[in-house]
């Protein structure tokens, strides 16, 4: 199985669980033993790469600003690149600019993905049952890229991926082990830093810095 073959499976699920006017958003970044695999929830139409007229990377957070505040605070994106992101409007992103961003993500050795690849028009909540349809595919993604550490954002994503009830507030800096194809992966649950949960971004930054310090020596 390759990431490209997984994308075809995600496209099938988009027709079932996503908005049919939008494309799936897959993943992006370092695909060869990245330091960190960041796992978010699911994409929305705010990602301009979800438009069927977009001919470029179908990667997370294209055309958005706020998430890059997190990566900048973690020193996971070059300052000049971050300044460009903050200085232009989302709809001004081009496929070439998206490539530049993700080349920088690769440089900093991390991978960005979502548990669910089903793009919705807005940030409507999805039931666990939908996310669970994607879990085996995410596990294949993880097996392919072989990250050193997995960071799961939010209670819902963490609970589904780890197959146990997780409360981020009660499990900060706690290591979990997820076994995929007989290989153990270190996982951590952190606060979701975007949207209605943006007020938790400082806690996310604090915890991720601790995780990086203690796992990426």
Backbone as ProteinMPNN parsed JSONL, in Angstrom:
{"seq_chain_A": "XXXXXXXXXXXXXXXXXXXXXXXXXXXXXXXXXXXXXXXXXXXXXXXXXXXXXXXXXXXXXXXXXXXXXXXXXXXXXXXXXXXXXXXXXXXXXXXXXXXXXXXXXXXXXXXXXXXXXXXXXXXXXXXXXXXXXXXXXXXXXXXXXXXXXXXXXXXXXXXXXXXXXXXXXXXXXXXXXXXXXXXXXXXXXXXXXXXXXXXXXXXXXXXXXXXXXXXXX", "coords_chain_A": {"N_chain_A": [[0.846, -1.203, 0.0], [0.506, 2.243, -0.789], [0.811, 5.821, -0.139], [-0.429, 7.169, -2.207], [-2.258, 5.268, -3.17], [-3.873, 5.078, -0.952], [-5.087, 7.563, -1.081], [-6.98, 7.238, -3.091], [-8.807, 5.63, -1.822], [-9.68, 7.412, 0.115], [-10.984, 9.239, -1.499], [-13.203, 7.785, -2.3], [-14.562, 7.571, 0.13], [-15.106, 10.219, 0.577], [-17.281, 10.724, -1.051], [-19.244, 9.42, 0.336], [-19.273, 10.492, 2.958], [-18.456, 13.131, 2.969], [-18.838, 16.531, 1.663], [-20.215, 16.571, -1.48], [-19.528, 18.437, -3.353], [-16.976, 19.102, -2.894], [-13.456, 18.241, -2.706], [-11.554, 15.519, -1.256], [-9.218, 16.113, 1.394], [-5.934, 15.236, 1.828], [-3.053, 14.641, 3.103], [0.245, 15.759, 4.168], [3.736, 16.66, 3.966], [6.732, 15.483, 5.593], [7.433, 12.255, 4.642], [9.034, 10.166, 5.253], [9.933, 8.606, 7.901], [9.236, 10.776, 9.782], [9.823, 13.222, 12.397], [7.56, 13.948, 13.856], [4.141, 13.072, 13.656], [1.33, 14.82, 13.103], [-2.012, 14.683, 13.998], [-5.074, 15.78, 13.061], [-8.627, 16.64, 13.042], [-10.838, 16.766, 10.804], [-11.034, 18.068, 7.456], [-12.271, 21.288, 6.238], [-14.277, 23.339, 4.019], [-12.906, 25.713, 4.091], [-10.327, 25.248, 3.51], [-8.723, 25.908, 0.673], [-7.765, 24.144, -1.154], [-9.575, 22.141, -1.326], [-11.361, 22.727, -3.251], [-12.687, 21.813, -6.413], [-11.559, 23.044, -8.536], [-8.98, 23.492, -7.904], [-5.667, 22.86, -8.626], [-3.317, 21.302, -7.432], [-1.384, 20.522, -4.476], [-3.299, 18.518, -2.275], [-3.497, 19.076, 0.559], [-3.535, 19.444, 4.202], [-4.835, 22.46, 5.711], [-4.346, 24.426, 3.773], [-4.466, 27.679, 2.565], [-5.295, 28.768, 4.941], [-4.758, 30.479, 8.105], [-4.488, 30.387, 10.995], [-3.573, 27.908, 12.109], [-0.923, 27.861, 11.494], [0.2, 29.552, 13.28], [0.587, 27.959, 15.496], [2.575, 26.147, 14.571], [4.608, 27.951, 14.059], [5.166, 28.902, 16.639], [6.309, 26.658, 17.656], [8.677, 26.56, 16.387], [8.667, 25.269, 13.942], [8.417, 26.12, 11.408], [9.864, 28.188, 8.963], [10.717, 31.596, 9.608], [10.415, 33.551, 7.573], [8.717, 32.292, 5.771], [6.47, 31.935, 7.355], [5.77, 34.606, 7.775], [4.958, 35.3, 5.213], [2.656, 33.718, 4.974], [1.0, 34.957, 6.864], [0.67, 37.412, 5.724], [-0.859, 37.364, 3.425], [-4.115, 36.875, 1.926], [-6.309, 34.067, 2.363], [-7.466, 33.136, -0.054], [-5.628, 33.963, -1.825], [-3.581, 32.233, -1.917], [-1.547, 30.161, -3.937], [-1.068, 27.184, -5.973], [1.727, 26.865, -6.23], [2.663, 28.323, -4.027], [1.605, 26.81, -1.955], [3.098, 24.482, -2.332], [5.604, 25.493, -1.633], [5.207, 25.99, 1.096], [4.793, 23.379, 2.086], [7.176, 22.173, 1.388], [8.757, 23.381, 3.247], [7.648, 22.31, 5.554], [8.454, 19.653, 5.207], [11.217, 20.071, 5.399], [11.412, 20.609, 8.131], [10.762, 18.197, 9.151], [8.177, 16.985, 9.755], [4.822, 15.65, 9.624], [1.583, 16.186, 8.437], [-1.752, 15.419, 9.003], [-5.216, 14.344, 8.864], [-7.596, 12.62, 10.891], [-10.151, 12.03, 9.791], [-10.745, 12.318, 6.363], [-12.785, 13.481, 5.068], [-14.054, 16.164, 3.586], [-15.944, 18.863, 4.764], [-18.456, 21.424, 4.279], [-18.467, 23.279, 6.328], [-17.442, 23.648, 9.801], [-18.87, 21.577, 11.073], [-19.767, 19.211, 13.612], [-18.649, 15.81, 13.535], [-19.872, 12.482, 13.819], [-18.596, 9.825, 15.921], [-18.786, 7.457, 14.51], [-18.296, 8.029, 11.819], [-15.621, 8.912, 11.788], [-14.444, 6.528, 12.577], [-14.599, 4.987, 10.323], [-12.415, 5.751, 8.943], [-10.231, 5.009, 10.394], [-8.678, 2.605, 10.027], [-7.394, 3.255, 7.689], [-5.902, 5.502, 8.384], [-4.166, 4.211, 10.114], [-2.72, 2.703, 8.296], [-1.467, 4.782, 6.907], [0.204, 5.762, 8.958], [1.834, 3.534, 9.342], [3.159, 3.487, 6.903], [4.623, 5.932, 6.832], [6.029, 5.917, 9.231], [6.455, 7.434, 11.836], [8.317, 9.088, 14.514], [7.015, 10.076, 16.743], [3.573, 10.464, 17.579], [1.146, 12.936, 17.547], [-1.944, 13.639, 18.793], [-4.829, 15.5, 18.283], [-7.194, 16.754, 20.439], [-10.084, 15.443, 22.267], [-11.874, 13.672, 20.936], [-10.601, 12.671, 18.572], [-8.302, 11.579, 19.777], [-9.422, 9.603, 21.453], [-10.607, 7.841, 19.613], [-8.464, 7.007, 17.986], [-6.765, 5.839, 19.879], [-8.414, 4.008, 20.996], [-9.688, 4.131, 23.493], [-11.314, 5.867, 26.171], [-10.453, 9.158, 26.202], [-9.498, 12.01, 27.95], [-8.209, 15.003, 27.315], [-7.472, 16.972, 29.131], [-6.948, 15.507, 31.374], [-4.825, 13.972, 30.728], [-2.462, 15.156, 29.995], [0.767, 15.299, 28.634], [1.092, 12.628, 28.914], [2.195, 9.47, 27.971], [1.054, 7.28, 25.456], [0.769, 4.069, 23.962], [0.458, 2.91, 20.72], [-0.105, 0.12, 18.804], [0.753, -0.939, 15.635], [0.759, -3.153, 13.033], [2.534, -4.786, 14.466], [4.397, -2.994, 15.404], [5.304, -0.574, 17.789], [4.064, 2.643, 18.534], [4.713, 5.808, 19.885], [2.358, 7.875, 21.381], [0.647, 10.968, 21.989], [-1.884, 12.861, 23.555], [-3.194, 16.013, 22.916], [-4.455, 19.349, 23.51], [-6.95, 20.592, 21.272], [-6.09, 23.087, 18.994], [-7.399, 25.017, 17.462], [-10.095, 26.933, 15.952], [-13.1, 26.82, 17.814], [-11.688, 26.004, 19.987], [-9.439, 27.502, 20.207], [-8.568, 29.022, 22.341], [-7.127, 27.296, 23.836], [-4.619, 27.102, 22.766], [-2.15, 27.861, 23.852], [-1.712, 25.918, 25.807], [-1.509, 23.711, 24.175], [0.849, 24.323, 22.792], [2.69, 24.39, 24.907], [2.603, 21.683, 25.791], [3.371, 20.268, 23.48], [5.943, 21.23, 23.034], [7.173, 20.135, 25.298], [6.878, 17.418, 24.698], [8.439, 17.232, 22.38], [10.964, 17.89, 23.392], [11.416, 15.755, 25.103], [11.348, 13.498, 23.541], [12.635, 13.717, 21.099], [15.451, 13.774, 21.021]], "CA_chain_A": [[0.0, 0.0, 0.0], [1.211, 3.52, -0.837], [-0.038, 6.961, 0.182], [-1.247, 7.475, -3.383], [-3.382, 4.328, -3.209], [-4.775, 5.472, 0.117], [-5.863, 8.718, -1.529], [-8.128, 6.75, -3.86], [-9.79, 5.175, -0.83], [-10.247, 8.613, 0.729], [-11.916, 9.836, -2.456], [-14.443, 7.0, -2.23], [-15.25, 7.918, 1.369], [-15.598, 11.598, 0.451], [-18.607, 10.657, -1.662], [-20.179, 8.916, 1.342], [-19.321, 11.224, 4.221], [-18.099, 14.532, 2.791], [-19.678, 17.3, 0.759], [-19.901, 16.089, -2.826], [-19.007, 19.524, -4.177], [-15.589, 19.335, -2.488], [-12.536, 17.111, -2.766], [-10.863, 15.105, -0.04], [-7.897, 16.645, 1.727], [-5.21, 14.031, 2.224], [-2.001, 14.814, 4.1], [1.393, 16.415, 3.56], [4.924, 16.823, 4.774], [7.782, 14.468, 5.546], [6.825, 10.924, 4.577], [10.064, 9.169, 5.539], [10.334, 8.63, 9.305], [9.201, 12.126, 10.345], [9.912, 13.335, 13.847], [6.205, 14.01, 14.426], [2.921, 13.01, 12.84], [0.244, 15.571, 13.732], [-3.307, 14.171, 13.533], [-6.208, 16.655, 13.35], [-9.946, 16.011, 12.939], [-11.232, 16.628, 9.406], [-10.936, 19.358, 6.768], [-13.486, 22.007, 5.842], [-14.181, 24.092, 2.78], [-11.983, 26.844, 4.229], [-9.115, 24.829, 2.811], [-9.045, 26.176, -0.735], [-7.375, 22.993, -1.961], [-10.721, 21.238, -1.454], [-12.111, 23.101, -4.452], [-12.399, 20.971, -7.57], [-10.793, 23.837, -9.5], [-7.605, 23.609, -7.406], [-4.768, 21.864, -9.218], [-2.091, 21.332, -6.641], [-1.444, 19.663, -3.302], [-4.541, 18.415, -1.504], [-2.928, 18.899, 1.897], [-4.26, 20.181, 5.241], [-4.641, 23.857, 6.13], [-3.971, 25.318, 2.668], [-5.33, 28.856, 2.505], [-5.694, 29.181, 6.29], [-3.691, 31.168, 8.82], [-4.327, 30.205, 12.438], [-2.801, 26.731, 12.512], [0.505, 28.12, 11.307], [0.664, 30.18, 14.53], [1.067, 26.855, 16.323], [3.844, 25.638, 14.063], [5.614, 29.011, 14.25], [5.522, 28.916, 18.056], [7.105, 25.457, 17.903], [9.852, 26.659, 15.512], [8.524, 24.237, 12.913], [8.286, 26.741, 10.096], [10.798, 29.309, 8.865], [10.072, 32.878, 9.902], [10.04, 34.254, 6.345], [7.553, 31.585, 5.236], [5.35, 32.273, 8.241], [5.397, 35.999, 7.483], [4.197, 35.293, 3.95], [1.33, 33.169, 5.27], [0.218, 35.943, 7.602], [0.526, 38.661, 4.975], [-1.768, 37.242, 2.288], [-5.422, 36.294, 2.19], [-6.369, 32.646, 2.046], [-7.776, 32.876, -1.461], [-4.482, 34.378, -2.63], [-2.631, 31.12, -2.016], [-1.447, 29.482, -5.227], [-0.457, 25.855, -5.829], [3.168, 27.001, -6.019], [2.888, 28.757, -2.649], [1.332, 25.634, -1.124], [4.285, 23.624, -2.453], [6.667, 26.117, -0.839], [4.895, 25.749, 2.508], [4.992, 21.979, 2.439], [8.613, 21.9, 1.329], [9.27, 23.817, 4.549], [7.207, 21.285, 6.503], [9.376, 18.527, 5.016], [12.505, 20.487, 5.962], [11.35, 20.522, 9.587], [10.586, 16.776, 9.464], [6.914, 16.563, 10.325], [3.776, 15.192, 8.708], [0.286, 16.701, 8.877], [-2.866, 14.658, 8.449], [-6.471, 14.337, 9.615], [-8.197, 11.292, 11.043], [-11.133, 11.979, 8.711], [-10.387, 13.118, 5.178], [-14.036, 13.897, 4.418], [-14.186, 17.616, 3.67], [-17.284, 19.41, 4.951], [-18.568, 22.848, 3.952], [-18.135, 24.057, 7.517], [-16.841, 22.873, 10.9], [-19.903, 20.807, 11.771], [-19.207, 18.027, 14.285], [-18.892, 14.514, 12.921], [-20.01, 11.419, 14.828], [-17.503, 8.851, 16.005], [-18.954, 6.397, 13.505], [-17.654, 8.447, 10.57], [-14.168, 8.862, 11.987], [-14.0, 5.138, 12.678], [-14.472, 4.465, 8.961], [-11.102, 6.156, 8.447], [-9.171, 4.639, 11.315], [-7.75, 1.622, 9.466], [-6.608, 3.926, 6.658], [-4.907, 6.288, 9.11], [-3.156, 3.279, 10.605], [-1.845, 2.385, 7.155], [-0.652, 5.984, 6.723], [1.228, 5.784, 10.001], [2.762, 2.447, 9.061], [3.959, 3.864, 5.726], [5.565, 7.037, 7.091], [6.838, 5.487, 10.372], [6.886, 8.591, 12.625], [8.895, 8.845, 15.838], [5.993, 10.426, 17.733], [2.275, 10.854, 17.038], [0.423, 13.885, 18.388], [-3.37, 13.575, 18.489], [-5.463, 16.724, 18.738], [-8.566, 16.735, 20.923], [-10.602, 14.24, 22.924], [-12.531, 12.731, 20.037], [-9.579, 12.019, 17.755], [-7.449, 10.766, 20.655], [-10.172, 8.44, 21.924], [-10.822, 6.894, 18.517], [-7.181, 6.437, 17.557], [-6.199, 5.012, 20.954], [-9.434, 3.018, 21.361], [-10.073, 4.251, 24.896], [-11.832, 7.194, 26.471], [-9.365, 10.075, 26.533], [-9.753, 13.414, 28.27], [-6.912, 15.662, 27.18], [-7.159, 17.711, 30.362], [-6.502, 14.556, 32.393], [-3.75, 13.115, 30.214], [-1.407, 15.989, 29.422], [2.143, 14.785, 28.702], [1.055, 11.182, 29.197], [2.512, 8.661, 26.797], [0.252, 6.107, 25.116], [1.376, 3.251, 22.919], [-0.449, 2.322, 19.735], [0.598, -0.895, 18.04], [0.289, -1.121, 14.258], [1.62, -4.135, 12.351], [3.528, -5.26, 15.43], [5.323, -1.92, 15.776], [4.745, 0.337, 18.785], [4.241, 4.067, 18.275], [4.421, 6.688, 21.007], [1.291, 8.83, 21.077], [0.277, 11.921, 23.034], [-3.114, 13.615, 23.31], [-3.051, 17.42, 23.292], [-5.627, 20.177, 23.245], [-7.161, 21.07, 19.905], [-5.667, 24.495, 19.098], [-7.988, 25.829, 16.39], [-11.547, 27.09, 15.987], [-13.671, 27.128, 19.124], [-10.728, 25.619, 21.028], [-8.203, 28.273, 20.043], [-8.123, 29.525, 23.648], [-6.232, 26.289, 24.417], [-3.405, 26.956, 21.962], [-0.956, 27.958, 24.707], [-1.521, 24.606, 26.427], [-1.024, 22.832, 23.107], [2.255, 24.662, 22.557], [3.462, 23.933, 26.076], [2.7, 20.227, 25.817], [4.136, 19.779, 22.322], [7.359, 21.535, 23.316], [7.624, 19.128, 26.256], [6.944, 16.154, 23.965], [9.603, 17.302, 21.483], [12.173, 17.874, 24.221], [11.596, 14.463, 25.759], [11.295, 12.373, 22.602], [13.364, 13.955, 19.838], [16.829, 14.133, 21.351]], "C_chain_A": [[0.881, 1.253, 0.0], [0.258, 4.641, -0.43], [-0.947, 7.311, -0.992], [-2.45, 6.537, -3.492], [-4.384, 4.63, -2.099], [-5.655, 6.641, -0.315], [-7.098, 8.301, -2.325], [-9.226, 6.241, -2.923], [-10.456, 6.37, -0.154], [-11.258, 9.271, -0.204], [-13.255, 9.096, -2.46], [-15.256, 7.39, -0.993], [-15.767, 9.357, 1.354], [-17.016, 11.605, -0.115], [-19.661, 10.186, -0.665], [-20.37, 9.882, 2.503], [-18.978, 12.711, 4.103], [-19.108, 15.263, 1.921], [-19.273, 16.96, -0.676], [-19.372, 17.178, -3.754], [-17.532, 19.797, -3.904], [-14.76, 18.062, -2.631], [-12.027, 16.747, -1.379], [-9.594, 15.936, 0.145], [-7.124, 15.497, 2.354], [-4.252, 14.295, 3.394], [-0.847, 15.557, 3.443], [2.55, 16.523, 4.53], [5.905, 15.688, 4.582], [7.169, 13.069, 5.623], [7.815, 9.802, 4.882], [10.563, 9.338, 6.961], [10.361, 10.051, 9.877], [9.365, 12.105, 11.855], [8.529, 13.245, 14.481], [5.166, 13.818, 13.334], [1.823, 13.709, 13.627], [-1.082, 15.105, 13.14], [-4.424, 15.097, 14.011], [-7.52, 15.91, 13.099], [-10.344, 15.738, 11.489], [-11.211, 18.011, 8.758], [-12.3, 19.999, 6.516], [-13.222, 22.769, 4.545], [-13.318, 25.336, 2.876], [-10.632, 26.515, 3.606], [-9.378, 24.946, 1.316], [-8.621, 25.037, -1.649], [-8.51, 21.994, -2.118], [-11.585, 21.569, -2.663], [-11.716, 22.215, -5.626], [-11.617, 21.72, -8.639], [-9.326, 24.003, -9.087], [-6.748, 22.492, -7.981], [-3.413, 21.96, -8.541], [-2.226, 20.371, -5.488], [-2.832, 19.68, -2.665], [-4.152, 18.111, -0.056], [-3.648, 19.769, 2.917], [-3.854, 21.65, 5.343], [-4.165, 24.801, 5.018], [-4.975, 26.468, 2.59], [-5.844, 29.314, 3.854], [-4.49, 29.782, 7.009], [-3.423, 30.623, 10.215], [-3.461, 29.017, 12.841], [-1.314, 26.98, 12.41], [1.078, 28.911, 12.47], [1.248, 29.115, 15.459], [2.44, 26.397, 15.862], [4.96, 26.677, 14.191], [6.091, 29.044, 15.694], [6.4, 27.723, 18.432], [8.408, 25.454, 17.109], [9.853, 25.564, 14.455], [8.198, 24.825, 11.544], [9.21, 27.96, 10.073], [10.061, 30.637, 9.004], [9.629, 33.603, 8.64], [8.81, 33.612, 5.7], [6.312, 31.938, 6.054], [4.872, 33.7, 7.98], [4.584, 36.098, 6.202], [2.78, 34.77, 4.174], [0.44, 34.224, 5.907], [-0.08, 37.195, 6.783], [-0.445, 38.584, 3.807], [-3.088, 36.628, 2.723], [-5.43, 34.831, 1.739], [-6.595, 32.371, 0.573], [-6.656, 33.315, -2.393], [-3.402, 33.298, -2.693], [-2.683, 30.545, -3.43], [-0.905, 28.073, -4.997], [1.048, 25.917, -5.594], [3.478, 27.417, -4.582], [2.633, 27.594, -1.689], [2.51, 24.659, -1.172], [5.432, 24.166, -1.613], [6.457, 25.853, 0.648], [5.232, 24.317, 2.883], [6.426, 21.504, 2.233], [9.265, 22.302, 2.65], [8.86, 22.855, 5.654], [8.13, 20.064, 6.421], [10.738, 18.84, 5.632], [12.537, 20.318, 7.477], [10.912, 19.139, 10.073], [9.302, 16.462, 10.236], [5.89, 16.314, 9.231], [2.446, 15.646, 9.28], [-0.821, 15.891, 8.209], [-4.104, 14.878, 9.305], [-6.911, 12.894, 9.796], [-9.223, 11.086, 9.936], [-10.696, 12.856, 7.555], [-11.621, 13.663, 4.465], [-14.259, 15.403, 4.629], [-15.652, 18.02, 3.776], [-17.285, 20.894, 4.562], [-18.104, 23.702, 5.126], [-17.592, 23.118, 8.602], [-17.877, 22.119, 11.721], [-19.282, 19.582, 12.434], [-19.574, 16.748, 13.543], [-19.014, 13.458, 14.01], [-18.804, 10.49, 14.815], [-17.573, 7.829, 14.88], [-18.3, 6.751, 12.175], [-16.141, 8.37, 10.705], [-13.659, 7.429, 12.011], [-13.881, 4.479, 11.309], [-13.089, 4.758, 8.38], [-9.948, 5.588, 9.256], [-8.177, 3.651, 10.701], [-6.88, 2.237, 8.376], [-5.544, 4.818, 7.289], [-3.798, 5.376, 9.635], [-2.2, 2.866, 9.49], [-0.929, 3.571, 6.836], [0.514, 5.995, 7.689], [2.279, 4.71, 9.734], [3.688, 2.8, 7.896], [5.013, 4.909, 6.084], [6.478, 6.75, 8.287], [7.358, 6.668, 11.208], [7.497, 8.191, 13.967], [7.857, 9.075, 16.932], [4.713, 10.814, 17.001], [1.6, 11.782, 18.03], [-1.014, 13.961, 17.895], [-4.053, 14.796, 19.088], [-6.91, 16.495, 19.157], [-9.015, 15.391, 21.48], [-11.122, 13.207, 21.936], [-11.511, 11.962, 19.196], [-8.724, 11.087, 18.615], [-8.156, 9.489, 21.085], [-10.334, 7.394, 20.833], [-9.514, 6.226, 18.111], [-6.627, 5.482, 18.61], [-7.17, 3.952, 21.47], [-9.667, 2.961, 22.871], [-10.52, 5.691, 25.141], [-10.7, 8.093, 26.961], [-9.936, 11.456, 26.845], [-8.401, 14.118, 28.267], [-6.512, 16.357, 28.478], [-6.605, 16.797, 31.464], [-5.285, 13.745, 31.946], [-2.622, 13.917, 29.564], [-0.023, 15.38, 29.689], [2.204, 13.303, 29.071], [1.29, 10.401, 27.921], [1.554, 7.483, 26.666], [0.985, 5.342, 24.018], [0.275, 2.702, 22.01], [0.365, 1.351, 18.886], [-0.052, -1.077, 16.677], [1.266, -2.069, 13.57], [2.818, -4.524, 13.215], [4.605, -4.231, 15.771], [4.617, -0.97, 16.734], [5.086, 1.789, 18.448], [3.865, 4.858, 19.523], [3.388, 7.732, 20.583], [1.045, 9.734, 22.288], [-0.998, 12.644, 22.609], [-2.907, 15.051, 23.788], [-4.324, 18.178, 22.934], [-5.714, 20.557, 21.766], [-6.933, 22.579, 19.897], [-6.363, 25.471, 18.16], [-9.496, 25.926, 16.581], [-12.033, 27.466, 17.369], [-12.715, 26.807, 20.271], [-9.433, 26.425, 20.961], [-7.687, 28.814, 21.383], [-7.198, 28.531, 24.352], [-4.88, 26.211, 23.714], [-2.14, 27.039, 22.808], [-0.656, 26.631, 25.403], [-0.999, 23.602, 25.391], [0.458, 23.057, 22.874], [3.131, 24.148, 23.691], [3.676, 22.426, 26.037], [3.539, 19.689, 24.66], [5.621, 20.08, 22.495], [7.944, 20.5, 24.276], [7.813, 17.781, 25.545], [8.189, 16.127, 23.065], [10.905, 17.19, 22.278], [12.47, 16.48, 24.758], [11.605, 13.265, 24.816], [12.154, 12.536, 21.37], [14.785, 14.414, 20.101], [17.801, 13.565, 20.326]], "O_chain_A": [[1.886, 1.31, 0.71], [-0.955, 4.442, -0.379], [-2.097, 7.703, -0.797], [-3.541, 6.969, -3.865], [-5.59, 4.461, -2.278], [-6.832, 6.704, 0.042], [-8.143, 8.945, -2.237], [-10.416, 6.401, -3.195], [-11.656, 6.344, 0.118], [-12.273, 9.8, 0.249], [-14.311, 9.711, -2.607], [-16.478, 7.522, -1.058], [-16.744, 9.679, 2.031], [-17.851, 12.407, 0.302], [-20.839, 10.515, -0.804], [-21.488, 10.075, 2.979], [-19.192, 13.468, 5.049], [-20.108, 14.687, 1.494], [-18.098, 17.059, -1.029], [-18.829, 16.88, -4.818], [-16.907, 20.612, -4.582], [-15.296, 16.954, -2.671], [-12.063, 17.558, -0.454], [-8.985, 16.396, -0.821], [-7.597, 14.86, 3.296], [-4.643, 14.173, 4.555], [-0.947, 15.945, 2.279], [2.374, 16.484, 5.748], [5.912, 15.018, 3.55], [6.462, 12.752, 6.579], [7.474, 8.623, 4.78], [11.492, 10.104, 7.217], [11.386, 10.487, 10.4], [9.083, 11.101, 12.51], [8.334, 12.571, 15.492], [5.302, 14.342, 12.228], [1.428, 13.244, 14.696], [-1.261, 15.128, 11.923], [-4.692, 15.193, 15.208], [-7.522, 14.687, 12.959], [-10.205, 14.616, 11.003], [-11.357, 19.019, 9.449], [-13.338, 19.338, 6.574], [-12.096, 22.828, 4.052], [-13.021, 25.958, 1.856], [-9.884, 27.414, 3.22], [-10.16, 24.178, 0.756], [-9.064, 24.966, -2.795], [-8.426, 21.092, -2.951], [-12.444, 20.778, -3.052], [-10.539, 21.905, -5.806], [-11.07, 21.102, -9.552], [-8.529, 24.581, -9.825], [-7.073, 21.313, -7.836], [-2.494, 22.617, -9.029], [-3.088, 19.493, -5.51], [-3.454, 20.734, -2.537], [-4.442, 17.038, 0.473], [-4.308, 20.737, 2.54], [-2.707, 22.024, 5.098], [-3.632, 25.871, 5.31], [-6.185, 26.246, 2.554], [-6.735, 30.161, 3.92], [-3.349, 29.616, 6.577], [-2.268, 30.416, 10.588], [-2.699, 29.102, 13.804], [-0.526, 26.387, 13.147], [2.295, 28.953, 12.648], [2.263, 29.336, 16.119], [3.363, 26.272, 16.668], [6.12, 26.324, 14.406], [7.286, 29.197, 15.951], [7.145, 27.776, 19.411], [9.159, 24.479, 17.142], [10.897, 25.007, 14.116], [7.759, 24.116, 10.639], [9.317, 28.679, 11.067], [8.919, 30.774, 8.567], [8.561, 34.215, 8.634], [7.96, 34.311, 5.147], [5.244, 32.204, 5.503], [3.667, 33.953, 7.969], [3.638, 36.881, 6.114], [1.818, 35.312, 3.63], [-0.726, 34.371, 5.541], [-0.989, 37.953, 7.119], [-0.822, 39.615, 3.25], [-3.171, 35.953, 3.749], [-4.667, 34.423, 0.863], [-5.978, 31.467, 0.009], [-6.714, 33.077, -3.599], [-2.427, 33.431, -3.431], [-3.752, 30.459, -4.035], [-0.341, 27.795, -3.938], [1.589, 25.11, -4.839], [4.436, 26.928, -3.984], [3.368, 27.418, -0.718], [2.873, 24.077, -0.15], [6.147, 23.405, -0.961], [7.4, 25.534, 1.372], [5.89, 24.077, 3.896], [6.843, 20.523, 2.85], [10.202, 21.653, 3.115], [9.628, 22.609, 6.584], [8.535, 19.513, 7.445], [11.339, 17.997, 6.298], [13.56, 19.931, 8.042], [10.715, 18.935, 11.271], [9.335, 15.759, 11.246], [6.067, 16.709, 8.079], [2.206, 15.507, 10.479], [-0.817, 15.705, 6.993], [-4.039, 15.525, 10.35], [-6.632, 12.043, 8.951], [-9.176, 10.085, 9.221], [-10.318, 14.011, 7.753], [-11.512, 14.242, 3.384], [-14.611, 15.841, 5.724], [-16.491, 17.581, 2.989], [-16.233, 21.533, 4.525], [-17.434, 24.718, 4.943], [-17.321, 21.945, 8.345], [-17.759, 22.037, 12.943], [-18.365, 18.977, 11.877], [-20.67, 16.623, 12.996], [-18.321, 13.537, 15.025], [-18.09, 10.389, 13.818], [-16.546, 7.39, 14.361], [-17.802, 5.868, 11.477], [-15.461, 7.826, 9.836], [-12.566, 7.147, 11.521], [-13.136, 3.512, 11.153], [-12.647, 4.094, 7.441], [-8.796, 5.682, 8.833], [-6.966, 3.831, 10.834], [-5.753, 1.792, 8.158], [-4.417, 4.889, 6.798], [-2.623, 5.741, 9.598], [-1.003, 2.701, 9.724], [0.249, 3.383, 6.529], [1.662, 6.209, 7.299], [3.476, 4.956, 9.885], [4.867, 2.446, 7.908], [6.17, 4.784, 5.683], [7.586, 7.283, 8.354], [8.568, 6.882, 11.282], [7.234, 7.107, 14.487], [7.826, 8.352, 17.929], [4.762, 11.42, 15.931], [1.49, 11.462, 19.214], [-1.274, 14.299, 16.741], [-3.874, 15.092, 20.269], [-7.748, 16.096, 18.348], [-8.417, 14.35, 21.207], [-10.851, 12.014, 22.073], [-11.562, 10.734, 19.125], [-8.456, 9.949, 18.23], [-7.557, 8.414, 21.082], [-10.212, 6.197, 21.094], [-9.469, 5.012, 17.915], [-6.079, 4.433, 18.27], [-6.799, 3.104, 22.281], [-9.824, 1.885, 23.448], [-10.147, 6.607, 24.408], [-10.074, 7.831, 27.988], [-10.75, 11.993, 26.095], [-7.553, 13.855, 29.119], [-5.345, 16.328, 28.871], [-5.892, 17.246, 32.361], [-4.774, 12.923, 32.707], [-1.916, 13.414, 28.689], [0.302, 15.002, 30.815], [3.247, 12.799, 29.488], [0.645, 10.654, 26.903], [1.278, 6.779, 27.638], [1.736, 5.928, 23.24], [-0.702, 2.113, 22.473], [1.395, 1.719, 18.32], [-1.251, -1.335, 16.575], [2.468, -1.806, 13.534], [3.955, -4.581, 12.747], [5.621, -4.58, 16.371], [3.462, -0.605, 16.513], [6.226, 2.122, 18.124], [2.83, 4.608, 20.14], [3.538, 8.386, 19.551], [1.211, 9.328, 23.438], [-1.163, 12.995, 21.441], [-2.495, 15.28, 24.925], [-5.155, 17.704, 22.159], [-4.705, 20.807, 21.105], [-7.523, 23.288, 20.712], [-5.962, 26.631, 18.069], [-10.1, 25.111, 17.278], [-11.45, 28.328, 18.026], [-12.904, 27.278, 21.392], [-8.442, 26.062, 21.595], [-6.486, 29.038, 21.534], [-6.559, 28.874, 25.346], [-4.072, 25.339, 24.035], [-1.158, 26.359, 22.514], [0.506, 26.261, 25.571], [-0.158, 22.756, 25.697], [1.232, 22.105, 22.77], [4.18, 23.546, 23.46], [4.794, 21.947, 26.228], [4.326, 18.76, 24.841], [6.465, 19.258, 22.135], [9.072, 20.044, 24.092], [8.805, 17.091, 25.776], [8.897, 15.122, 23.001], [11.828, 16.481, 21.879], [13.629, 16.075, 24.856], [11.843, 12.138, 25.25], [12.38, 11.56, 20.655], [15.265, 15.35, 19.463], [19.009, 13.767, 20.442]]}, "name": "protein", "num_of_chains": 1, "seq": "XXXXXXXXXXXXXXXXXXXXXXXXXXXXXXXXXXXXXXXXXXXXXXXXXXXXXXXXXXXXXXXXXXXXXXXXXXXXXXXXXXXXXXXXXXXXXXXXXXXXXXXXXXXXXXXXXXXXXXXXXXXXXXXXXXXXXXXXXXXXXXXXXXXXXXXXXXXXXXXXXXXXXXXXXXXXXXXXXXXXXXXXXXXXXXXXXXXXXXXXXXXXXXXXXXXXXXXXX"}
